[in-house]
Amino acid sequence: MNEDMQQIFEQIKGVIAAFGMFPQKGRVIVGLSGGADSMALTHFLIYHTDQTVLAAHVNHGLRGKDANRDEETVRFWCQENRIPLRVLHADVKRLAQERGMGLEECGREVRYAFFRELANLETDRIATAHTLSDQVETVLLHLTRGAGLRGLSGIPPVRGKIVRPFLRITREQVEAYCRFYHLPYVTDQTNEERIFARNRIRLDVVPVLESINPAFVQGIAGMVERISRDEQYLQEEAEQALRRAKTDYGYRRDILAGLPMPVLVRALEHVIQCVGGVQPESQHLEHAAAVVRTGHGGLSTPGGIQLVVQGNTLFVAQRPVSPWTLPAQEGTIPLPDGRCVTLRKIHKKDIENQNKFKNLLFHNCINYDTITTTLFFRNRRAGDHFRPAGRGVTKSLKKLFNEAKIEPLLRDRVLLLDDGKEIVWMEGFGPSEHARVPNHAEQVLLITVTNAKEDSESQILRVNDIRKERVDHGQ
């Protein structure tokens, strides 16, 4: 192995080790387009790591014969090297029109949705072949749009299950790797078309900057790492502040208002994303920060998110909320509002802290022995009533909400568990009188509501929404 190849190996293995990208003897789904970068990455993962590799190729149906050529190249190489391969055919043009998305954005969503479906084990990883050259182009593109620290952080080496082992090597080094191992690859002719902003940056802007500073690319790499550290620190500060400020139905305004502006903006961004699943615009975040600091007014975002301050509480919710019902079963269930609810049968003997157990009995559990029918989760309906455990009285939900001073904005978000006859548990109020857990109970059903955690770059599309035809091939 020559000196250049030795340097390439050290850079790849260095980033894998630095970010703990792969579990020992795990499985990795690698996006294999047929280009030099993805062919090199697939080869490296197979022959130079202990990972089990599953290749995944998406034919977007956009480039006619060229797209079919790419697929055939991938198929032949995988067959020749006995690499398991999964192929998805998708009509990206139709999907983009239906969803009002650009072709590039929609294609990206389709790919990641496919990869996520294949990475169905907790320890699975998804590897993409983004290089340092891609990183530089991304940062410059974000810079032209006036990005903040997050945008200038570029492409993260790790995000959830997604890992990018090639982020410290350039496109030229990738091609050198392919030549060294005699790897075939295809070239996308659209990469030379200057109608795309990224192509103009690669073909025109980067060469000029390199003529000014030959070490420009490495300089950007160092800048990205420094900015990423700063951004990570601010994000962690924002998350800690949200944990301190969280109440049953909102956030303490005084805690949020005392935060430095960079931390406050990130905290509000996190809250809005959790509620609505969309990235808020910077002007909306600035407006939201002003609402929190002044304690007056409110905000409605284009994504349907509403922020309201009442007293010392910031309320954030999505409206309007349509009536919905979901079957309740053990395990984790995604809710329409972006949260998740988990049902788990537990035994008293399994809880080490008995005081904690008693608290769970009162707030988050129902008596397992009272379950005789199918349970389902839902939100409120007109005319709903509830008989909270220990109160000896049945009241309308409207009256209970008024007594608890729950903002009208949030009432459709309150989670209910119904057995078909009555509400047996209500978020924030606990079990009903009928479903309450006696002190001598040994077995209960634990209900836990959490914000959904994103472990990928996007949750917009699901594979069932995009599948036109799927072709499986494996050895």
N, C-alpha and C positions, 0 to 999 in steps of 0.2 A: 504494500500500500504506500503510495507516494505521500509527500508532506502535505499537499493540498487536501487529499482525502482524509488524512489523519486529523487535520484541523476541522474539517466538516463533521467528522464523527465526534470529536470532542465537543463541538458546539451543540450538536443535537443531543448527545447524552447529558451534557451540562444542563440544558433547559429541562429535560425530562426529570433529572434528579432534583433540580432546584425547586420545582413545583410539584414533585411527587405525583407525576401524571398517571402512573399505572400501578395497580395493585400487583403483587407478585403472582405470576402465572394467571393473569386475568384474561378477559376477552375484550377485543377492541373492534368496533365497527369503523371501517375507514372509508371515507368518501372517495371513490375512484372514478374520476371523470375521463381518464385516458390521457390527460395532459402530463407534462414532465413532472410537475410537482407532486401530483397524486400517485403517479407510477413509482416515483422515488420513495415516497412515504410508505406506500404499501410494501415495497421491497424491503425497506429498512426494518419495518415492524416485524416482518416475517423472518428475516434472516439475522437480525441483530438484536432482538429482544426475546423475552420468554412469553410473549403474549400470543393468544390464539386469535387469528385474524379472520374477520368476515368482511369481504369487500361489498360495497353498495354503490350501484350506478343508477343515475336517473337520466332517462331520455326525455327531455323537456318538450319534444315535438316542435321545436322552433326553427331548426336549421336544416330540415329536409335530409338530403343525402349525407351531409356532413355529420349530422347527429347519429345517423345509422352507422356511418363509418366509425365514429367514436365508440359506439356500443360494440361493434364487431371486434374492434381492436382490443377492448377490455375483455370481451368474452374469450377470444383466442388466447390472450396472455394468461388469463386465469386458468383456462383449461390446461394449457401447457405447463403451468407451475402448480397445478392441483390446488388452487386457491378457491375456497367457497365464495360464491358470488350471488348476490340478489340484485335484480334489475326491476326498476319501476318505470312504466311508461305513463306520462302525465300530459294532459293538454293544458299547458301553462298559459297559452294565449287566452283560451276560454275562461280559465280560472281568474286570470288577471282582470278581464272585462267584467266578470260577475262580481268581483270584490272591489272594483275600483282601484286596483293596485297597478304599479308599473311592472313590466315584464321581469326586470332584474330582481325586484323585491319579491315578487310572487314566486319566481324560480327558487330563490333562496329559502322561502318559507316551505315550499314543497320538499326540498332536499332535507331540511332539518326535521320536518315532520316524519319523513321516511326513516331517517337515521334513528329518531327517537323510538319509533315503533320496533325497530330491530334491536335496540339496546334495552331489552326488557328486563334484564337482571340488574339488581342494585349495584353490583360491582362492575358492570359493563361501562366501557368508555367509548366515546365517539371522537375519532381523530380526523381533523381536516388539515389540508396541506398549505395553509397560509404561510408565506415566507416573510422575511424581513423586508423584501421589496414591496410586498403587499401592505405591510405595516406602514412604510414610508408614504405610499400613495394614499392610504386611508387617512393618515394624520394631515397631510397636505390638503386633501379634499375637505376634511372637517374644518381646517383652518380657514379655507375660503368661505365657509358658512358661518364663521364667527363662533366656533365651538368654545365651550368652557373646558375645565380640567378633564372632565370625563371624555369628551371628544378627543382631546389631545393625548389621552391615555392610549388611544388606538385600540388595536385588537388584543383582548386579554389572552394570555397563554392558557388559562384554565377558566372555564365558566360552567359550573355544575359538572355534568358528565363530559362536556366538550373539552378536548385538549388539542394543542397545536404545537407539536414537537419541532417544527421547522421555523419558528419565529426568529431564530438567531442566524439563519443562513439566507443568503440572497438567491434570487432566481438564477443568477449565473452559476452559483455553487450547486444548485439543484441540477442544472443541465450538465455540469461536470460529473456529478454523481451518476446520472443516466449514461453518459458516455463511458465511464469507468466500468459499469456493470452491463453495458450493451443493452440497455432497456429501451424498448420501443415506446414512442409516445406520439400523440397527435397535437397539431397546432390549430388553435381556433383563429381563423382568419379575421374574425370581428375584433380581435385584440389590436389590430392595426388601423382600425377605423377611428378617425378623430372626432366623430360625431358624439362619442361618449366622453364625458368629463374625465373619468379615470384614465382613459387612454391618452388624452392630451397631457395629463399630468405626467404619465410614465414616459411618453415619447418626446415631450417638449420641455416641461418644467424641470424634471429631475436632472436631465443632462446639463441644463444651464446652472443649476445649483451645484452640481458636482464640478463644473468648471471653475466655480468660485472657491469651493472647498472640496478637494478630492475625498475627504473623510466625511462628507455630508451624511451619507447613509448611516454610518456608525454613530455619528453625532446625534442623529434623530433617535437611534436605538437607545442611547444613553438617556436622552431627554425623556423618552417615553417611560423608561423604568423609574426615573425620579418622580415624574408627574403621577405615575400609577401609585407609587407609595403614598404620596400626599393625598390623592383621591381616596385611597383605601382608608387612610386615617380619618378623613372627614366623614366617610360613610359609616365607619364604626362608631364615631362620636354621635352621629345622627341616630343610629339604631339604639344606642344606649340611652339617649335622651328620650326616645319614644317609649322605651320600656319604663322609664321613670314617670313619664307623663300619662301613661295609659290608665284609663278608668273603664268602668263596665261598658260605657257606650260612646266614649270619646277620649279626649286628651286634655290634660290640664293646661290651660292657656298660659298661666304664669310661668310654668317651666319652659314651655316652648318660646315664649316671648323673650326670655332671658338668654336664649342661645345666640351665639355669633351668627351673623347672616349666612355665611357659607354652610354652617351646620343646619340652621333652620330651614333653608331652601331644600337641602337634601332630605331632611326629615319629612317635610311636606310632600316632596316628590315620592318618597317611599309610601306614604299613606295613600296618596291618590292612585298610585299604581296598584296597591293591594286591593283597593275598593273597586277600581274600574278597569284594571288590566291594560291601561293605555299610558303612553309616555306624555306627560303634560308639557305644554309649551313653556318656554322660559318666562314669557310675560305673565302667564297665569300663575306661575310660582311666585313671581315678584308681588303680584296682587294678593295672593294668599298669605304671603309673609306680612304684608301691610295689614291685612285683616287681623292676623294673630297679634301683632305688636300693638295695634291701636285698640283692639277689643271691640271694634265696630264694623258693621257691614257684613257682607257675605260675598260668595263667588260661585258662579256656575260656569263650568268648563264646557267646551264643545263636545267632550266625551260623555256628558250627562252627569258629571260629578258636582255635588253641591257642598260647599263649606259654609258653616254658620257658627258664629260665636254667641253663646248665651251665658252670661255670668262669667265664670272662670272655666268654661268648658268649650272646646272646639269640637263640633260635630262634623263628620264627613260621611257622606252616603251617596249612593247612586239612585236617581229617580227619573222617571217613574219605575216602580217595580211591579211586574205582572204577577198574578197568582201562579204559584208553582207547587208541585208535589213530587217527592222522590221516595222510593222504597227505602226503608231503613234496614240495613243488614250489617253484620259484624265486619269491621274493616273501615277504611277511609273512603268517604264519599265527597266528591267535589260539589260545592253548592253554586247556584246561579250567581251569587254576589261575589264570587272569587275566593271565598273562604273554603275550608274543608271541615267536615265533622267526622270524628272517629268514634265508632261504637266498639266497646271491648268488654267481654264478660270477665269479671275478676272475682277472686275469693278473698275473704277477709284475711285469711292466714298469709296471703301473699303480700300484704301491705305491712311493711316493717314499722312504720310510724302510725300507731293507732289513732293519735289525734288527727293526723292527716286523713285517715280513713273516715273518722266521724265527720270531718268537714266535707269530704266527698259525698258522704251519705246525704247531707243536707242540701248540697248545691248541685252536684253533677251526676247523681246516680238515681236510678229507679230500681225498685224491687224486681229482680229477675223472675221471681215466682208468680208475679201478677200478670206476666205476659202470656196471654192465651190467644191473641189474634195477631195478624200481620201489622207491624208498625210502619209508619211513614213520616218523613219530615215534610214540613210545609211552612209557608209564611201565613200571616193572618188573613182572615176573611171577615166580612161584615157579619156581626151577630155572634162572634166567638166569645165564649166564657171560659173561665179557668178557676179552679178551686185550689189555691196554693196550700201545700202541706202545713198543718199547724195553725191555720188561721180560722178554720171553722166557718168560712163564708165563701160563696161563689160570686164572682164579680165579672163584669164584662171586661174584655181586654182594654177597651178604651178607658175605663175607670182605673184599672190597674196602671196603665201607662201614665195617666194624669197624676195619680198619687205618687208614682215614682219619678215624676218630672222628666219623662223620656220625650225627647224632641220628636215632633211629628215626622221630621225628616228621616228618623231612624226606625220608626215603628214597623215598616214593612220588612226591615232587615232582621227583626227579632225571630229567632229560630224556635219552631214548635215541633214537638214530637206527639203524634196522634196515634191512637190505637183503633180508630174507626168509630169509636163511641164518644171519646172525649180527649182533650189535651192532657197527656200524662206527664209532660215535662215542658218547661218554658224557659228559654235562655234568660238568665238574670234573675229568675224567680224560683228555679228549682223544680222538684217533682210535685205532682198533684197529691192531694190527700189519699187518693186511691192507690197511687204508685209509690208512696213514700216508703222508705226503707226502715224497718224496725231495728232497734239496737242489737238484737240477737241475730240479725241477718248474716248469713255466711256467703251468699252469692248475689252479686249485683251487676247491673249493666252500667258501665261508665261512659259518659258522654263528654267528648272533648272537642271544642271548636277552636280552630286555628286559622291563621292566614295561610293561603296556599303559597308554597315555596317553589319558585321557578328554578328548574335545574337545566334550563336550556336557553337558547337564544330567542326563542319565540314560541308562543302557544296559539298563534292565530289560526293555523290550519291543522287539521287532523288527517291522517292518511286515508281514512274512509271517505273524506270529502274530495280527495284529489285523485284517487285511483281510477285510472282508465283501464290499465292492464298491468298485471304484475307477472314477471317471468322469473322463476326460481331456478337456480343452477348451483349445484354444489357437488363436491367430491367427498 
